[in-house]
Amino acid sequence: MAKNIYRFKGIFKSFLFVFAVLITLGFSVYTYFFVDNLQKQTRSLIKDLQNQSREFLNFRVRIFEESINNESFQDLNFFFDEVIQQADYPIIYTDANMVPQYWRNIDIPQSTISPVPPDTMQHLEKLVQKYETMNPAIPISYQGQVLGYYVYGESPLIHQLRLVESDIVSQLRGLLIIEIIVIALFILIGYAGFHSIKKSEERYIWVGMSKETAHQLGTPLSSLIGWLEYIKSSPERLSEAIPELEKDLKRLKIITNRFSQIGSIPDLNPENLREIVCDTVQYFRNRLPQKNGRVQIDTELEKDMPLVMVNKDLFSWVLENLIKNALDAVGDKSGRILVKETRLNERQICIEVNDTGKGINSQDKKNIFNPGFSTKKRGWGLGLSLAKRIIEDYHGGKLTLKESEVDAGSTFRIVLNTDKS
């Protein structure tokens, strides 16, 4: 069944867009979960360190509490020397009413003034409230009565870990944003490039189709004008001109039919390829210029070629383009063009157009089917592109450059499926 190239291209573009979006989402989701997992692990590590630090402090305070409750204990300054003064984290010791008495490792030096200035005391009380949100205050009892509370903040190690965690998470989130922006720009640039290529291709197609239309119509119209002048000068020879006029009118009808089928799904019918090939070859044989009389156009076809589902007008157009290119490749020198049929298998038939012309450069081989590409000075680069679309999109076949060598010639191959199931 023939394919609709425009619908296929639309699906392909949609697929590229969806694929790009999925890649973007994939990277974004992966980065998000990576950041989230890293944050959870860091917080878990910080929590473990906090718990270990809290357990150690509770242990030291309980040891001190047991010591001061021992009747033999005499030195109350031990608590301040061993617990408060040796701490490397912010700490405030309060009385039973939560009024700060001693502190260390905070931005306020230990006051030697009594009472403590109001503004300093206010700041200390705010720090006490802040530290209590981090760690529960540890009460210190003496003979059943609470002497005071041990309030402390985060250790330098835990504080540094929090800063590192915050910095890493911020950087990774920034990287995620940059990643999304870069991929979005990639999608936009890719879309813009694809759109530009599509517009350029459409422009080449429209220009090429216009020139191809003028070229196709030019030959029969010139012939009709010539026969009209002939009839005017020799009215008595009208009977001789009528058959030729009919041929040119038939040619015009074929051309009109060809262009009317471009862009829509043409009707395919079982046709004898031998007849189509022979008619097309004979058409060119009759029109070879005298200076190209040394160019031979031959055929190698089986008499019992199978029927193939094709559109006769469009398929003959493909053959005309291939033979026309072969004639241009041969140029003014002597040469040979061979159109032959081969069987790849029971389900596929192959038509090859071989010439002994100038061949195709290796760097041009990948571009010869692109609209607008031509190695001719006055070529518009539509013939091979149009031929490929007719064979592959309308007939479900394949048109390829089988082989080509500079100054040795080229061979184009058409592969079609036979009508056998």
QUICOR-V54642 format. One record per pair of residues at least 12 apart in sequence whose ideal C-beta (glycine too) atoms are under 7 Angstrom apart, sorted by sequence separation. I is the first residue (numbers start at 1). GAP is how many residues later the second one is. D is the distance in whole Angstrom. If there is no record, write none. Layout:
# QUICOR-V54642
i gap d
I GAP D
I GAP D
This chain:
# QUICOR-V54642
i gap d
91 12 7
108 12 6
137 12 4
138 12 4
285 12 6
339 12 7
340 12 5
387 12 6
91 13 5
137 13 7
284 13 6
399 13 7
400 13 5
91 14 6
137 14 5
227 14 5
323 14 6
339 14 5
371 14 4
64 15 5
90 15 5
108 15 6
369 15 5
370 15 6
399 15 5
89 16 6
90 16 5
108 16 7
281 16 5
338 16 5
368 16 6
369 16 6
87 17 6
88 17 7
135 17 6
227 17 6
397 17 6
398 17 4
84 18 6
87 18 7
227 18 5
281 18 6
337 18 5
397 18 5
64 19 6
85 19 7
132 19 6
134 19 6
369 19 5
397 19 4
84 20 6
131 20 5
134 20 6
335 20 7
336 20 5
397 20 7
100 21 7
103 21 7
106 21 6
131 21 6
224 21 7
278 21 7
335 21 4
395 21 6
396 21 6
61 22 7
80 22 6
131 22 5
277 22 6
335 22 6
60 23 6
128 23 5
391 23 6
100 24 4
224 24 5
277 24 6
100 25 7
223 25 5
330 25 6
297 26 7
329 26 5
330 26 7
331 26 7
274 27 5
326 27 6
330 27 4
100 28 6
220 28 4
329 28 3
326 29 4
329 29 5
98 30 6
323 30 6
220 31 4
274 31 5
322 31 4
326 31 6
92 32 6
220 32 5
273 32 5
295 32 7
272 33 6
368 33 6
94 34 6
92 35 6
272 35 6
273 35 6
295 35 6
92 36 6
271 36 7
276 36 6
280 36 5
305 36 6
365 36 6
270 37 4
271 37 6
217 38 6
298 38 7
300 38 7
92 39 7
216 39 5
270 39 6
271 39 5
276 39 6
280 39 4
284 39 5
295 39 7
301 39 7
302 39 6
365 39 7
269 40 7
276 40 5
280 40 6
294 40 4
295 40 5
296 40 5
297 40 5
298 40 5
299 40 5
300 40 4
301 40 5
268 41 4
271 41 5
291 41 6
299 41 7
300 41 7
308 41 6
268 42 6
277 42 6
295 42 7
268 43 6
280 43 7
306 43 6
267 44 6
360 44 4
266 45 4
359 45 5
361 45 6
213 46 6
359 46 5
101 47 7
359 47 4
266 48 6
328 48 7
358 48 7
359 48 6
358 49 6
359 49 6
96 50 5
261 50 7
352 50 7
359 50 6
360 50 6
96 51 7
98 51 6
359 51 6
96 52 6
357 52 5
95 53 5
261 53 6
356 53 4
357 53 7
94 54 5
355 54 5
93 55 6
94 55 5
258 55 5
354 55 7
355 55 6
257 56 5
258 56 6
93 57 6
94 57 6
354 57 4
281 58 6
325 58 6
92 59 5
254 59 5
258 59 5
324 59 7
352 59 6
353 59 5
352 60 7
91 61 5
352 61 5
90 62 7
277 62 6
321 62 4
89 63 6
90 63 4
321 63 7
350 63 6
351 63 4
89 64 6
350 64 7
89 65 6
321 65 7
322 65 7
350 65 5
89 66 4
321 66 5
88 67 7
89 67 7
348 67 6
349 67 6
88 68 6
348 68 7
318 69 4
348 69 6
349 69 6
347 70 6
348 70 7
344 71 7
347 71 6
318 72 5
69 73 6
317 73 7
318 73 6
347 73 6
68 74 6
69 74 6
277 74 7
346 74 7
65 75 6
65 76 6
314 76 5
61 77 5
273 78 7
61 79 6
58 80 6
314 80 6
54 81 6
57 81 7
329 81 6
311 83 7
310 85 6
61 89 6
322 90 5
57 95 7
318 96 7
53 102 6
310 106 7
49 108 7
50 108 6
308 108 5
49 109 5
308 110 6
309 110 5
308 111 6
46 112 6
306 112 5
307 112 5
46 115 5
45 116 7
46 116 6
42 119 7
42 123 4
39 126 7
268 127 7
266 128 6
38 130 7
39 130 6
35 134 6
35 137 5
35 138 6
31 141 7
32 144 7
31 145 4
28 148 6
31 148 6
270 149 5
27 152 6
28 152 6
24 156 7
27 156 7
24 159 4
23 160 7
208 163 7
205 166 5
20 167 5
204 167 4
204 168 3
211 169 5
20 170 7
201 170 5
212 170 6
208 172 4
207 173 6
208 173 6
209 173 7
208 174 3
204 177 6
205 177 7
13 181 7
4 261 7
2 263 5
5 384 6
5 388 5
3 390 5
2 391 6
2 392 5
2 393 7
2 394 6
1 395 6
